Amino acid sequence: MWMNATVGDRLLVHGSIVGEPDRRGEIIEVRGAGGGPPYVVRFDDGHTGLVFPGPDAVVVPAQRGP
């Protein structure tokens, strides 16, 4: 499955261990060709990092325009 994102979309990474919370963040930079990974993500906890999303991740499109 090909992942595609734009700046402003949200990345949701599901916890991979029972009881581990999901991580959520805003994609602030797309470094891959055509919207593909890797992404620079500012997570809701304030951490920013380069992410190569795995199968446990989902891109949630940002609300755009009217």
Buried (B, 14 or more C-beta within 10 A) or exposed (E): EEBEBEEEBBBBBEEEEEEEEEBBBBBEEBEEEEBBBBBBBBBEEEEEEEBEBEEEBEBEEEEEEE
